[in-house]
Amino acid sequence: MFLTRTGNCRCTFLLRSAGHLTGRVTLLITEVGFMGGWSSPYSEKLTSPESTIKMSRVELSWVVSLLNLGRLLGAISGSLCVNYLGSKTSLLASAVPTAMCWVFVVIADNVWWLYGSRFLGGLSLGMLYSSFSLYLGEVADPSIRGTLVAMSMGGVPIGTFVMSTMGAYLSMDVSAAICLGPCLIAMILFLWMPESPHHLITNEQYEKAKLSIQWYHRGCDVETEFASLKKFIDSYSGRTFLETLKEFKTPCYKKSMLLILFLFAYSQVTGVNNVFFYMEAILKNAQVTMIQPSIAVVIILGVGIIGPCGSMILMDRFGRKLLMIVSSIGAIISLCSLSLVFHLLRSGFQSTVLEGLSIISVLCLYINVFLGILSTPPTILSELFPSHLKCIAACFASCVAGISSFISAFTYLPLLDLLTELYVFFFYALFILFGLPVLMYCVPETKGLSLQEIQRRLVKKQ
């Protein structure tokens, strides 16, 4: 993680990182996919006459968007947990509101239970995004750090796919009960894992820190790595909270903070989440009849796992910047193609001719979003700040993401009524297009660099 290792030690560590770290983190992030994919199959059912829970379109809009509003409070509480309890304990704590989220869905008999469920889901989402990339950044080897974050983010499309499959065949309470299982398993797995060495050294628990290094980096020189990490952390320790905040006025950290806030907002306001939340309704409005829209959603989400798999393979090979740019261009083309479908339908083209284009457009959008737009910002966040600034930066980033995603989700139905499908997707494509210059000229490349080397380069550049 911090020093060059021998081939055998490095191989052992890489295998442990891939197996022990990402497996547990991915299990929790899969719950995010469950919550994100929940609205696509069940929003249609909740507004149907047969629904046992009656609600209007406005109430449905609140149910969908409260996930993002809860994320705001989760970002703040998650960052506090990271600062005082450590990143690993914060991950464990995030599973508690996740479990409560699914319990509320199981017992829901009116819309207020769903409000509470989605808000708690957002709370856990905010806590999770405030801690998981920091945790992996603290314990992962630089050569695979981006891959591990991208691999963990792969839990989102997996969870979305599973939820859409269950939503097509199972009732809301049954699918929620199933989703509760992985959450409980993750809580058990995280209970006996050690805290990250960063947090233990920061709190002067040196013996526990050495045991933690030995657990995460088995077979490596514990004393040498401990000394290197302690020297790195001591250079930033001893500051008060206000003094720490003042460090963000430093040009390099100020620029990094503005960039992170932009990337997290950019990944939410582009409307891609809205396409996922209302995917089944969009395909119905596109007059897809060759297969049932609910089945089409399952197929799209299943094939779309190519996106996060590609991100895992390409992020540490071609870098974060290029991946973000390529995925953004792909998303623009996909959204414009989807808008074109509705223009052609209005012009009198046969829907049977356009069904394939509708499905391919949504599929390509899904792949490109997970290729870079959603997977890259958490990776960059875990790399641009020293350990004592990460939790504050993660709090601000997750708050901005929560606010922007809430605004984006809550305004989708009003925008749809105002612009219709003819222009709403083109409108979101313009947002992505306007953000491309920032990606091209402001995003630094950090692949293959240790956290210390990244900090040295930022300070040297300043």
Sequence and secondary structure as in RCSB ss.txt:
>XXXX:A:sequence
MFLTRTGNCRCTFLLRSAGHLTGRVTLLITEVGFMGGWSSPYSEKLTSPESTIKMSRVELSWVVSLLNLGRLLGA
ISGSLCVNYLGSKTSLLASAVPTAMCWVFVVIADNVWWLYGSRFLGGLSLGMLYSSFSLYLGEVADPSIRGTLVA
MSMGGVPIGTFVMSTMGAYLSMDVSAAICLGPCLIAMILFLWMPESPHHLITNEQYEKAKLSIQWYHRGCDVETE
FASLKKFIDSYSGRTFLETLKEFKTPCYKKSMLLILFLFAYSQVTGVNNVFFYMEAILKNAQVTMIQPSIAVVII
LGVGIIGPCGSMILMDRFGRKLLMIVSSIGAIISLCSLSLVFHLLRSGFQSTVLEGLSIISVLCLYINVFLGILS
TPPTILSELFPSHLKCIAACFASCVAGISSFISAFTYLPLLDLLTELYVFFFYALFILFGLPVLMYCVPETKGLS
LQEIQRRLVKKQ
>XXXX:A:secstr
  S   HHHHHHHHHHIIIIIHHHHHHHHHHHHHHHHHHHHHHHHHTSTT SS   HHHHHHHHHHHHHHHHHHH
HHHHHHHHHH HHHHHHHHHHHHHHHHHHHHH  SHHHHHHHHHHHHHHHHHHHTTHHHHHHHHS TTTHHHHHH
HHHTHHHHHHHHHHHHHHHS HHHHHHHHHHHHHHHHHHHHTS   HHHHHHTT HHHHHHHHHHHTTTS HHHH
HHHHHHHHHTT S  HHHHHHGGGSHHHHHHHHHHHHHHHHHHHTSHHHHHHTHHHHHHHTT  SS HHHHHHHH
HHHTTHHHHHHHHHHHHH HHHHHHHHHHHHHHHHHHHHHHHHHHHTT  HHHHHHHHHHHHHHHHHHIIIIITT
HHHHHHHHHS HHHHHHHHHHHHHHHHHHHHHHHHTHHHHHHHHHHHHHHHHHHHHHHHHHHHHHHH    TT  
HHHHHHHHHHH 
